[in-house]
Amino acid sequence: LIPCCCLEIQSEINFGAVIANSKIISKEISIANHGSSSGTFKISYDGVVLLNIEPTGGAVEPKSIKKVKVDICTDVPRIIKEVIKVELAGHGCTEVWIKAVVVEQVLKVLEVSCGNVLECINFGPVYFGSSKTEQISLYNESPECMDWVAVLEDDAIGGEMGTDLQRSADAALQDLSLKNTIKDIDVSTLILCVPNQGTLLPYEKSLVTLCFSPKKFKRDFGVNDSSMKQDYVLFLRFEAVGNKDGYLQALMNHPHHTELALAGSGLPVMLTFNPGPVIKFMDCFLGEQTQVLCKLKNESESLPITFSFRKTANFNISPKKGRIKKKTAKDVIFSFSPHQIGTLKVKQVVDIIGTGVEKNNLQVSKTKSFHQIYLSFIGVCKSKRKNILFKINPGITPMISNAAGQFVADGAGQYTDTAPVAILKSTQTQIHTHQINRNCKDDALIAFPNDRAASIRPSEWNKKYRTIFTKTERYHYIDPEFSYTECERLSKAAHKEYYTDFISNLRQRRLQKDATRQFYIYNNSVNIGLKPAEGLTSPKISIKDFHKEKLQFKMLPLDENCLLTSRKMAEIGSKSSVKEIQSGLRAMPSSTQEKEDCNLTLTSKQLHQILIGPSTMDFGDVCVYSTTSRKLHIINNLLVHIWIQIEIEIDELQQTSPLSQVVPPLTKTHIPVIFETNTLGLFKRSFTYTINNQHRGHVLVVAKAVSVELELSARELILNPVPGYLAGTEFRTTVRVYNLRNYPAEFTWKPIITGRRTAFSIQPAKGFVEAYRDLECEVVWHPGFNSPEVGEFNLCVRKGNTIKLKCFAKVTLIQL
């Protein structure tokens, strides 16, 4: 019945497995009071791993719970197993274990088949223009999600592009033209990686396809290199997107990336034709055929060749397609079967078939022609004599005929089944036109006199017929049994108009879709949806415009399907570093373009091109009551604006400003982070920032708050007589006082008086030493009767340390 407290606390806090990303993470301990009166608790910890425990003591009200916050820092991989002691009222001392496993964020490249760690992929020999794909598995061996991006190191040590590694060193050194050529080659076109960015869940594997497409580099001079191969050795780096220090901070002990070596060789197609490439056929007549036997040989020692002959008129090839193994030959028969008379010269195209892939979908491989070889076929077809048959023409005698005027040469006897009907426009002839019909303007039709069999056939009602000479309207027969009625004619006209409109609408829709497609093709930052030179006139530029502002290089945005390369990133970074803005940036997006850019959701590849760091700001030793600043660098290597917002809830960093900035494209700036503390001890806290109000990051701030301290150049001084002065005069020397910290130190020299009075003095006796400066003090010994030769002083620093200085006077006796 007596009111008492009943406190209970959990015995363990387990943070689990977390990654070492220099982040402060927190958990809470619950202290429950099940009693009817309040109870007190007190927490003690003498270790160095746990950063902060709040509160360390207090009272818990009855029937309530008190939360105690415990912070740890994930700066280095380690196993945390610490114990804190909690004194509970009525229960004595209780131990609470704090456990955590801090692991490194690891990204591994594994083989798809067996799951072993993969360090190199050898694509082997591949023809120039064709492609070869390999698949790897990307594994996130860490307990947290990871955003990753692939970067191609085109300037790494040990990389090779287009060199023949089997050649001698002397031959490779002499070929200097290739070194000058590969400087302008975009290496990202040789290696494709799909996907080249993404997000991996904890302990998740993702399938990545790599494609090797070698391209032949042409040398500026030298011998014909059509048979030379070119070897490639490149390095592909898979990085975790996050805080990238780079040159901003050299303290990066655990880079979160893995490298994969890529090796392959590019080979030219070496297919020879014997005879060839010009092949002449024997002369033949129409309907005959001549043949030529050709031997196709694959000169390559590594790869087979698949060929295909395109279809060509008057020539036949057997077989039209086939496959030739390495260092073997195949016979092909070329046939000349002419269908016309004369000399026929054609260019025969031979397609070399290989494997190709689509740029956006490397999983879908297709067979395509990646190389063409051209042959020249020459054949002559001679004509034969033909017996001309004559037949009687019962109708009009042609203008050019034989002597009798009744026989006409007929070379198309196969078309004798049709009625010989000829129709012409009556308004186009005025031969023997009757005077009454001279001015007829209608579009009447007329047949020749020998069309009697055709003229009595049922005709349409709106067609008029006239005679060929006098243009007199001629009778034509309309069969009422087969002709259309007026209602049927109107229905047919309406039906025709309906389908005419329907086809017209389809055409308009097709043209509209094509116009929209053309707009999106040209809808970029350069063409802005307009076709180049489509009715636009060039602006007039005067000389004054060049003096106002120099023309700047406009970089095109990187293709999302294209790999990032270290050379491209260095080039963009150099342009961003030159354009550094110290102040005057907007705190919020104001213009339409800024608002549009700052609302974008950035991809992993775009986030990788934004440098914010260092990720760990180490202020070192900082004096209490002092103010110290460090620069948080922000480099925007994108072609769009970004909006950086910093969230700081730490009292020691409250003077940091500005907390919001809109960074223009290709620009470098910084935000001064100001640290000030009044508490001695180690300080570790982290603050967060957001990019475009969506993508979060953090920065760890580390400092050691210390008191003001001075150092001496020596702890003991020996004073010798000044040369040139008589004995008995003053002895002098100097001692230097150093202030190695960031706050001015106020000092005072206080002599230590023992039994005898001191004969030493120091000037200045008190004063200030500025931060990171030093001050020279002069020590003087005044000789006299019974003057002590030893003296001591204390250098007392206000709110700081105290140092003892011993002084000895070296007196030399003079012998008479």
C-alpha positions in Angstrom: 0.0 0.0 0.0 3.0 2.3 0.3 3.5 4.2 -3.0 6.8 3.1 -4.7 8.4 3.1 -8.2 8.9 0.0 -10.4 11.4 0.9 -13.2 12.1 -1.5 -16.0 14.5 -1.1 -19.0 15.3 -3.3 -22.0 18.5 -5.1 -21.8 19.7 -4.7 -25.4 19.5 -2.4 -28.4 20.5 -4.0 -31.7 21.1 -1.6 -34.7 21.6 -4.7 -36.9 23.8 -4.6 -40.0 24.3 -1.1 -41.4 26.7 0.2 -44.0 29.7 2.5 -43.3 28.6 5.7 -45.0 29.6 8.2 -42.3 26.1 8.7 -41.1 24.8 9.2 -37.6 22.0 6.7 -36.8 19.9 6.7 -33.6 17.7 4.4 -31.6 15.8 4.8 -28.4 15.8 2.9 -25.1 12.5 2.7 -23.2 12.5 3.1 -19.4 9.0 2.2 -18.1 7.7 2.9 -14.7 5.0 0.4 -13.6 4.8 1.8 -10.0 2.7 4.4 -8.4 5.4 7.0 -7.7 8.1 8.6 -9.8 11.5 7.0 -10.0 14.9 8.3 -11.0 17.5 6.9 -13.3 21.2 7.7 -14.1 23.2 6.5 -17.2 27.0 6.2 -17.2 29.2 5.2 -20.1 33.0 5.4 -20.2 33.7 4.2 -23.8 34.4 6.1 -27.0 32.2 4.4 -29.5 28.8 5.8 -28.5 28.5 9.4 -29.5 25.6 10.7 -27.6 23.2 9.5 -24.9 20.4 11.9 -24.1 19.2 12.3 -21.4 21.8 10.7 -19.0 19.5 11.1 -16.0 16.1 12.1 -14.9 12.8 11.0 -13.4 10.1 8.8 -14.8 6.5 9.6 -13.9 4.3 6.7 -12.6 2.6 4.7 -15.3 4.7 6.3 -18.1 7.6 5.6 -20.3 10.8 7.7 -20.7 12.8 7.5 -24.0 16.6 7.7 -24.0 18.2 8.4 -27.4 21.5 6.6 -28.3 23.6 7.7 -31.3 26.4 5.8 -33.1 28.5 6.9 -36.1 28.9 4.6 -39.1 32.2 6.0 -40.2 34.4 2.8 -40.3 33.5 -0.9 -40.7 33.5 -2.5 -37.3 31.5 -4.6 -34.8 30.0 -2.5 -32.0 29.3 -4.2 -28.7 29.2 -1.7 -26.0 27.6 -1.7 -22.6 26.1 1.2 -20.7 25.3 1.2 -17.0 21.9 2.4 -15.8 21.1 3.0 -12.2 17.4 2.6 -11.6 15.7 3.6 -8.3 14.9 0.5 -6.4 16.7 -1.9 -8.7 20.3 -0.9 -8.4 22.7 -0.9 -11.4 21.5 -2.6 -14.7 23.6 -3.2 -17.9 22.2 -2.4 -21.3 24.1 -3.8 -24.4 24.4 -1.7 -27.6 25.1 -3.9 -30.6 25.7 -3.1 -34.3 27.6 -4.5 -37.2 29.0 -1.7 -39.5 29.9 -3.2 -42.9 31.4 -1.7 -46.0 29.1 -1.1 -49.0 30.3 -3.7 -51.5 29.3 -4.0 -55.2 30.4 -7.2 -56.9 30.5 -8.4 -60.5 29.7 -12.1 -60.7 29.5 -14.6 -63.5 25.9 -15.5 -64.5 26.5 -19.3 -64.7 28.4 -20.1 -61.5 28.3 -16.9 -59.4 32.1 -16.5 -59.0 33.6 -13.0 -58.8 34.4 -11.8 -62.3 37.5 -9.6 -63.0 37.8 -9.8 -66.8 35.7 -10.5 -69.8 37.4 -11.5 -73.0 35.2 -11.0 -76.0 37.7 -12.6 -78.3 38.0 -11.7 -82.0 35.0 -9.8 -83.5 34.6 -8.5 -87.1 34.7 -4.7 -87.5 31.0 -3.5 -87.7 29.6 -6.6 -85.9 28.9 -7.0 -82.2 29.3 -9.6 -79.5 27.5 -9.6 -76.2 28.3 -11.0 -72.7 26.1 -11.0 -69.6 27.2 -10.4 -66.0 25.5 -10.3 -62.7 25.8 -7.2 -60.5 25.4 -8.0 -56.8 24.8 -5.6 -53.9 26.4 -7.3 -50.9 25.2 -4.8 -48.4 22.1 -4.5 -46.1 20.9 -1.2 -47.7 19.7 -0.1 -51.2 22.3 1.1 -53.6 22.1 3.4 -56.6 24.8 2.5 -59.1 26.2 3.8 -62.4 28.7 2.4 -64.9 31.7 4.6 -65.9 34.1 3.6 -68.7 37.7 4.5 -67.9 39.1 5.6 -71.3 42.2 7.1 -69.8 43.2 4.4 -67.3 46.7 3.1 -67.1 47.0 -0.2 -69.0 44.2 0.6 -71.4 44.7 -0.1 -75.1 42.6 1.0 -78.1 43.2 -0.2 -81.6 46.8 -1.5 -81.1 48.1 -4.9 -82.2 49.4 -6.4 -79.1 51.2 -9.2 -81.1 53.4 -6.7 -82.9 56.9 -6.0 -81.7 57.6 -3.0 -79.5 59.6 -1.2 -82.2 56.7 -1.6 -84.7 54.2 -0.3 -82.2 56.3 2.7 -81.3 56.7 3.6 -85.0 53.0 3.7 -85.5 52.4 7.1 -84.0 49.6 8.1 -86.3 47.1 5.8 -84.5 47.9 7.5 -81.2 46.9 10.8 -82.7 43.7 9.3 -84.2 42.3 7.7 -81.0 42.3 11.0 -79.1 39.2 12.1 -81.0 37.4 8.7 -80.8 34.3 8.3 -78.6 35.1 5.1 -76.7 31.6 4.8 -75.5 30.5 3.7 -79.0 32.8 0.7 -78.7 31.3 -0.6 -75.4 27.6 -0.6 -74.6 26.2 -1.5 -71.2 22.5 -2.0 -70.7 21.4 -1.0 -68.1 24.2 1.4 -67.3 22.5 2.7 -64.1 19.9 1.5 -61.7 19.0 0.7 -58.1 19.8 -2.6 -56.3 17.9 -3.7 -53.2 19.8 -5.2 -50.3 21.5 -8.5 -51.4 19.9 -8.3 -54.8 21.4 -9.4 -58.1 20.8 -7.6 -61.4 21.5 -8.9 -64.9 23.7 -6.5 -67.0 24.5 -7.0 -70.7 27.8 -5.8 -72.2 28.2 -5.4 -76.0 31.5 -5.1 -77.8 31.3 -3.4 -81.2 34.8 -2.7 -82.6 35.3 0.1 -85.1 38.3 0.4 -87.4 40.6 3.4 -86.8 42.0 4.7 -90.0 45.6 5.8 -89.8 46.7 9.1 -91.2 49.6 7.6 -93.2 51.5 4.4 -93.7 51.1 1.2 -95.6 47.8 -0.5 -96.3 46.5 -1.9 -93.0 43.4 -3.7 -94.4 44.6 -7.0 -92.9 45.7 -5.7 -89.5 43.8 -6.5 -86.4 43.2 -4.0 -83.6 43.2 -5.1 -79.9 41.3 -3.3 -77.2 41.7 -3.3 -73.4 39.3 -1.1 -71.4 38.2 -0.9 -67.8 34.6 -0.5 -66.8 33.9 0.8 -63.3 30.7 0.2 -61.4 30.2 2.9 -58.7 27.7 3.5 -56.0 26.0 6.8 -56.4 26.3 9.0 -53.3 28.8 11.3 -51.7 31.7 11.4 -54.2 34.8 13.1 -52.8 37.2 12.9 -55.8 39.7 15.7 -55.6 37.6 17.4 -52.9 38.8 15.1 -50.2 41.8 12.7 -50.3 40.5 10.9 -47.3 38.6 8.1 -49.0 39.7 4.8 -47.5 37.0 2.7 -48.9 35.9 3.6 -52.5 32.6 2.0 -53.2 33.3 0.8 -56.7 34.5 -2.3 -58.6 36.4 -2.6 -61.8 35.9 -5.0 -64.7 38.5 -5.4 -67.4 37.2 -5.7 -71.0 39.4 -7.2 -73.7 38.6 -7.9 -77.3 40.0 -7.8 -80.8 38.7 -6.2 -84.0 39.3 -8.1 -87.2 38.7 -7.0 -90.8 36.8 -9.2 -93.3 39.3 -11.0 -95.5 37.3 -12.7 -98.3 39.0 -13.1 -101.6 37.5 -13.9 -105.0 39.3 -15.8 -107.8 38.5 -14.6 -110.4 37.6 -11.1 -109.2 36.6 -8.5 -108.4 35.8 -7.8 -112.2 34.2 -10.9 -113.8 33.7 -11.0 -117.6 31.2 -13.4 -119.1 31.3 -14.9 -122.7 29.1 -13.3 -125.3 25.7 -15.0 -125.8 22.4 -14.6 -127.5 19.1 -13.8 -125.9 17.7 -16.8 -124.1 21.1 -18.4 -123.7 23.3 -18.7 -120.6 27.0 -18.6 -119.8 28.7 -19.5 -116.5 31.9 -18.6 -114.6 33.3 -20.7 -111.6 34.6 -18.5 -108.8 36.5 -19.6 -105.7 35.7 -17.7 -102.5 38.4 -18.0 -99.8 38.3 -16.9 -96.2 41.8 -15.7 -95.3 40.9 -15.1 -91.6 42.6 -17.4 -89.1 40.1 -16.8 -86.3 36.5 -16.4 -87.5 34.2 -17.9 -90.2 32.4 -15.8 -92.7 28.7 -15.9 -93.6 28.0 -14.3 -97.0 24.9 -13.5 -99.1 24.7 -12.3 -102.7 22.0 -9.7 -103.5 19.6 -10.4 -106.3 20.7 -8.8 -109.6 18.9 -8.7 -113.0 20.2 -10.9 -115.8 22.6 -12.7 -113.4 22.2 -15.8 -111.3 24.4 -17.0 -108.5 24.5 -20.5 -107.0 24.6 -20.8 -104.0 23.3 -17.3 -103.1 24.4 -17.6 -99.5 26.6 -19.7 -97.4 29.2 -20.0 -94.6 32.9 -20.4 -95.1 35.1 -21.7 -92.2 38.4 -20.1 -91.3 41.2 -20.7 -93.8 38.9 -22.6 -96.2 37.4 -21.9 -99.6 34.1 -22.4 -101.4 33.1 -22.7 -105.0 30.3 -20.4 -106.4 28.9 -20.4 -109.9 28.0 -17.1 -111.5 25.5 -17.4 -114.4 24.7 -14.8 -117.1 21.1 -15.2 -118.4 20.3 -12.0 -120.3 16.8 -10.7 -120.8 17.7 -7.8 -123.0 20.2 -7.1 -125.8 23.4 -5.1 -125.3 26.4 -4.8 -123.0 25.3 -5.2 -119.4 27.6 -3.9 -116.6 26.3 -4.3 -113.0 27.7 -4.0 -109.5 27.1 -7.1 -107.5 26.8 -6.5 -103.8 28.1 -9.3 -101.4 26.7 -8.9 -97.9 28.8 -10.2 -95.0 26.3 -11.3 -92.4 26.9 -11.1 -88.6 25.3 -10.6 -85.3 24.1 -7.1 -84.3 22.1 -5.8 -81.4 19.8 -2.9 -80.8 21.2 0.0 -78.9 18.3 0.1 -76.4 17.8 -3.6 -76.0 21.0 -5.7 -76.1 19.1 -8.9 -75.2 17.6 -8.9 -78.6 20.2 -10.0 -81.1 19.5 -10.0 -84.8 21.3 -11.0 -88.0 22.3 -8.1 -90.2 24.7 -7.1 -92.9 27.7 -5.3 -91.3 30.1 -5.3 -94.4 29.7 -5.2 -98.2 32.0 -6.3 -100.9 31.4 -5.1 -104.5 32.0 -7.2 -107.7 31.7 -6.0 -111.2 29.8 -8.3 -113.7 30.2 -7.6 -117.4 28.2 -9.5 -120.1 27.3 -9.0 -123.7 24.0 -10.2 -125.2 23.8 -10.3 -129.0 20.6 -10.1 -131.0 19.2 -12.8 -133.5 17.5 -12.2 -136.8 13.7 -12.3 -136.5 11.2 -13.2 -139.3 8.6 -10.4 -139.5 5.0 -11.5 -140.2 2.6 -9.3 -142.2 -1.2 -9.2 -141.8 -4.0 -7.3 -143.5 -5.3 -4.2 -141.8 -9.0 -3.9 -142.7 -9.2 -0.4 -141.0 -7.3 2.8 -141.4 -4.0 2.6 -143.3 -1.2 3.9 -141.1 0.9 6.8 -142.1 3.9 4.6 -142.7 3.2 1.4 -144.5 4.5 -0.9 -147.1 4.2 -0.3 -150.9 0.8 -1.9 -151.2 -0.5 -0.1 -148.2 -2.4 -3.1 -146.9 0.2 -5.1 -145.0 1.4 -4.0 -141.5 4.2 -5.6 -139.5 2.8 -7.2 -136.4 5.2 -8.2 -133.7 2.7 -8.7 -130.9 0.5 -11.5 -132.1 -0.2 -12.7 -128.6 -2.6 -9.8 -128.0 -5.2 -10.6 -130.8 -8.0 -11.5 -128.4 -8.9 -7.9 -127.5 -11.1 -5.7 -129.7 -9.0 -3.1 -131.6 -10.6 0.0 -129.9 -8.8 3.4 -129.9 -10.3 6.3 -128.0 -9.1 9.9 -128.2 -10.2 13.3 -127.0 -12.4 14.8 -129.7 -11.4 18.4 -128.8 -7.8 17.6 -129.6 -8.4 17.0 -133.4 -9.9 19.4 -136.0 -9.6 17.2 -139.1 -12.6 17.5 -141.3 -14.7 18.9 -138.5 -18.2 20.0 -139.6 -19.0 23.7 -139.3 -21.9 23.1 -136.9 -19.6 21.1 -134.6 -16.6 23.4 -134.9 -17.1 25.0 -131.4 -18.0 21.9 -129.4 -16.2 22.1 -126.1 -17.5 19.0 -124.4 -15.3 16.2 -123.4 -16.8 13.7 -125.8 -15.1 10.4 -126.7 -14.9 8.7 -130.1 -13.8 5.4 -131.5 -12.1 4.7 -134.8 -14.3 3.4 -137.7 -13.2 -0.2 -137.1 -14.7 -0.3 -133.6 -18.2 -1.3 -134.5 -18.1 -4.4 -132.2 -17.2 -2.1 -129.3 -19.5 0.8 -130.0 -22.7 -1.1 -129.7 -21.8 -2.4 -126.2 -23.8 -1.0 -123.2 -22.3 2.3 -122.2 -22.6 4.8 -119.4 -25.3 7.5 -119.7 -23.0 10.4 -119.2 -20.6 9.4 -122.0 -20.9 11.1 -125.4 -19.5 9.8 -128.7 -18.8 11.7 -131.9 -17.5 10.7 -135.3 -13.8 11.1 -135.8 -14.0 13.6 -138.8 -17.2 15.7 -138.6 -17.6 15.5 -134.8 -21.3 14.7 -135.3 -22.9 13.2 -132.2 -23.1 9.5 -132.7 -25.7 7.1 -131.5 -24.7 4.9 -128.7 -26.7 2.1 -127.1 -27.7 2.1 -123.5 -29.3 -1.1 -122.2 -32.0 -0.3 -119.7 -31.7 -3.8 -118.2 -28.1 -3.2 -117.1 -27.9 0.6 -116.7 -28.2 2.4 -113.3 -31.3 4.2 -112.4 -31.2 7.8 -111.1 -31.5 6.7 -107.5 -28.7 4.1 -107.9 -26.5 6.7 -109.5 -27.0 9.1 -106.6 -26.4 6.3 -104.1 -23.2 5.3 -105.9 -22.0 8.9 -106.0 -22.7 9.3 -102.2 -20.9 6.0 -101.5 -17.9 7.2 -103.6 -17.8 10.6 -101.8 -17.9 8.8 -98.4 -14.9 6.7 -99.1 -13.1 9.6 -100.7 -13.6 11.6 -97.5 -12.6 8.6 -95.4 -9.3 8.1 -97.3 -8.7 11.9 -97.2 -9.1 11.8 -93.4 -6.7 8.9 -93.1 -4.2 10.8 -95.1 -4.5 13.9 -92.9 -4.1 11.8 -89.8 -1.0 10.1 -91.3 0.5 13.5 -92.2 -0.3 14.8 -88.7 1.5 11.8 -87.1 4.4 12.3 -89.3 4.6 16.0 -88.5 4.5 15.1 -84.7 7.2 12.5 -85.2 9.4 15.0 -87.1 8.8 17.5 -84.2 10.1 15.1 -81.6 13.1 14.2 -83.7 14.1 17.9 -83.7 12.8 18.7 -80.2 16.1 19.2 -78.5 18.1 22.1 -77.0 19.6 22.9 -80.4 16.7 22.7 -82.8 13.9 23.4 -80.3 11.4 21.5 -82.5 12.2 23.3 -85.8 13.8 21.8 -88.8 17.2 23.3 -89.5 17.0 26.1 -92.1 13.2 25.7 -92.4 12.4 29.1 -93.5 14.7 30.8 -91.0 17.1 33.6 -91.9 20.5 33.9 -90.2 20.8 36.7 -87.7 22.9 39.6 -88.6 26.0 39.8 -86.4 28.0 43.0 -86.2 31.5 43.4 -84.9 30.2 45.1 -81.7 28.6 41.8 -80.7 31.9 40.1 -80.5 33.3 42.7 -78.2 30.4 42.4 -75.8 30.5 38.7 -75.2 32.7 35.9 -76.5 31.0 32.9 -78.0 31.0 30.0 -75.6 31.1 26.3 -76.3 27.7 24.7 -75.9 28.0 21.1 -74.8 25.3 18.7 -75.9 23.7 16.6 -73.2 24.9 13.1 -72.7 22.8 10.4 -74.2 21.1 8.3 -71.5 21.9 5.1 -73.3 25.5 6.1 -73.7 28.1 5.2 -71.1 29.7 7.8 -68.9 33.5 8.0 -69.6 36.2 9.3 -67.3 37.5 11.6 -70.1 34.0 13.1 -70.7 33.5 13.7 -67.0 36.9 15.3 -66.7 36.2 17.6 -69.7 32.9 18.7 -68.3 34.3 19.1 -64.8 37.1 21.3 -66.1 34.5 23.6 -67.7 32.5 23.7 -64.5 35.5 24.5 -62.3 36.5 27.5 -64.5 33.0 29.0 -64.0 33.0 29.5 -60.2 30.4 31.7 -58.7 31.2 33.0 -55.2 27.9 34.8 -54.4 24.7 36.2 -56.0 22.9 32.9 -56.5 19.2 32.7 -55.9 17.8 31.0 -52.9 14.8 29.7 -54.8 14.0 29.1 -58.5 12.4 32.1 -60.0 12.5 32.0 -63.8 10.4 29.5 -65.8 13.5 27.6 -66.9 14.8 27.3 -63.4 11.4 26.1 -62.1 11.2 23.5 -64.9 14.8 22.3 -64.3 14.5 22.1 -60.5 11.3 20.0 -60.7 13.2 17.2 -62.6 13.7 13.8 -61.1 17.3 13.1 -61.7 18.6 9.7 -62.8 21.5 7.9 -61.1 23.8 9.0 -64.0 22.8 12.6 -63.5 23.3 12.4 -59.8 26.7 11.0 -60.4 27.7 14.2 -62.2 26.8 16.4 -59.3 29.6 16.7 -56.8 28.8 17.8 -53.2 31.5 17.4 -50.7 33.6 16.6 -48.9 31.3 13.9 -47.4 33.2 14.2 -44.1 34.1 17.7 -42.9 36.9 17.4 -40.3 37.4 20.7 -38.5 40.3 19.2 -36.4 41.1 20.9 -33.1 38.7 23.8 -32.6 38.9 26.1 -29.6 35.7 26.6 -27.6 34.0 29.9 -28.1 35.6 30.3 -31.5 34.1 30.3 -35.0 35.6 28.2 -37.7 34.4 27.7 -41.3 34.9 25.0 -44.0 33.8 25.0 -47.6 31.1 22.6 -48.8 31.8 22.5 -52.5 29.0 22.1 -55.0 29.8 21.3 -58.7 27.0 21.0 -61.2 28.2 19.2 -64.3 24.7 19.0 -65.8 23.1 21.2 -68.4 20.2 22.0 -66.2 19.8 24.0 -63.0 19.7 22.2 -59.6 18.3 23.3 -56.3 20.3 22.5 -53.2 18.6 22.8 -49.8 20.5 22.1 -46.5 18.7 21.0 -43.4 20.6 21.7 -40.2 19.2 21.1 -36.7 22.5 21.2 -34.9 23.2 24.1 -32.5 26.9 24.2 -33.3 26.2 24.8 -37.0 23.4 27.3 -36.8 25.5 30.1 -38.3 25.8 28.3 -41.6 24.4 30.3 -44.4 22.9 30.3 -47.1 20.9 27.1 -46.6 19.4 27.2 -50.1 20.9 27.9 -53.5 20.0 27.4 -57.2 23.2 26.4 -59.0 23.3 27.1 -62.7 24.5 24.6 -65.3 28.2 23.8 -65.5 28.9 25.9 -62.5 31.0 25.5 -59.3 30.1 27.2 -56.0 30.5 26.6 -52.3 28.6 27.1 -49.0 30.6 28.1 -45.9 29.8 25.7 -43.1 30.4 27.5 -39.8 31.2 25.6 -36.6 31.0 27.0 -33.1 30.8 25.2 -29.8 31.0 25.9 -26.0 31.5 22.3 -24.9 34.8 20.5 -24.7 35.1 17.0 -26.2 34.7 15.1 -29.5 31.9 16.4 -31.8 30.4 14.1 -34.5 27.1 15.1 -36.1 25.7 14.8 -39.6 23.4 17.1 -41.5 21.3 16.4 -44.6 20.7 18.1 -47.9 18.3 17.6 -50.8 18.7 18.0 -54.5 15.6 19.3 -56.3 13.7 18.7 -53.1 13.8 14.9 -53.9 17.2 13.3 -53.7 18.8 13.2 -50.2 22.4 13.2 -49.1 24.3 13.8 -45.9 27.6 15.3 -44.7 29.4 14.2 -41.5 30.9 17.0 -39.4 33.8 16.0 -37.1 35.6 18.3 -34.7 37.5 18.1 -31.4 36.6 21.0 -29.1 39.6 22.0 -27.0 40.6 24.8 -24.8 43.1 27.6 -25.7 46.7 26.4 -25.6 50.1 27.9 -26.1 53.4 26.1 -26.8 57.0 27.2 -26.1 60.0 26.7 -28.3 62.0 25.5 -25.3 61.2 24.5 -21.8 64.7 25.4 -20.5 66.8 28.4 -21.4 70.5 29.0 -20.8 71.5 32.7 -20.7 75.0 33.6 -21.8 76.7 37.0 -21.5 76.3 39.2 -24.5 79.6 39.3 -26.6 81.3 42.6 -26.4 79.9 43.6 -23.1 81.8 43.7 -19.7 81.2 41.1 -17.1 78.5 42.0 -14.8 76.2 43.4 -17.5 72.8 41.8 -18.5 72.4 38.3 -19.9 69.8 38.0 -22.6 68.0 35.4 -24.8 64.6 34.8 -26.4 61.9 32.2 -26.3 59.1 31.9 -28.8 55.5 31.3 -27.9 53.4 29.5 -30.5 49.6 29.5 -30.9 48.7 26.5 -33.1 45.0 26.8 -32.6 42.2 28.9 -34.1 41.5 31.3 -31.3 43.6 34.2 -29.9 45.2 33.3 -26.6 45.8 35.8 -23.7 48.8 34.9 -21.6 50.7 36.1 -18.6 54.2 35.3 -17.4 54.2 34.7 -13.6 57.6 34.1 -11.8 57.8 31.3 -9.3 59.3 32.8 -6.1 61.0 30.3 -3.8 63.3 31.4 -1.0 65.3 34.0 -2.8 64.2 36.8 -5.0 64.4 36.1 -8.7 66.8 38.0 -10.9 65.1 37.1 -14.2 62.5 39.1 -16.1 60.5 38.4 -19.3 59.1 41.0 -21.7 56.3 41.2 -22.7 55.0 40.1 -19.4 51.5 39.6 -20.8 49.7 40.0 -24.0 47.9 38.1 -26.9 49.0 35.6 -29.5 46.8 35.6 -32.6 45.5 32.3 -34.0 48.1 30.3 -35.9 50.8 33.0 -35.1 53.8 33.2 -32.7 55.3 35.8 -30.5 59.0 36.2 -29.4 59.6 37.0 -25.7 62.9 38.3 -24.3 64.4 36.8 -21.1 66.9 38.9 -19.2 69.1 38.0 -16.2 70.2 40.9 -14.0 73.5 40.1 -12.3 74.1 41.4 -8.9 75.3 40.6 -5.4 73.8 37.4 -4.3 71.6 37.2 -7.5 70.3 33.6 -8.0 71.4 32.0 -11.3 68.3 29.9 -11.7 64.7 31.1 -12.1 61.3 29.7 -13.1 58.3 31.2 -14.7 54.7 29.9 -15.4 53.2 30.8 -18.8 49.5 31.1 -17.8 46.9 31.1 -20.6 43.6 32.5 -19.7 41.0 29.7 -19.8 43.8 27.5 -21.1 47.0 25.6 -20.1 50.0 26.5 -18.0 53.6 25.8 -19.0 56.7 26.0 -16.8 59.9 27.6 -18.1 63.3 27.2 -16.4 66.1 29.8 -16.9 69.8 29.3 -16.1 72.4 32.0 -16.1 75.8 30.8 -17.2 78.4 32.9 -15.3 82.1 32.6 -16.2 84.7 33.6 -13.6 87.5 35.9 -14.6 91.0 34.8 -13.4 93.4 37.7 -12.5 
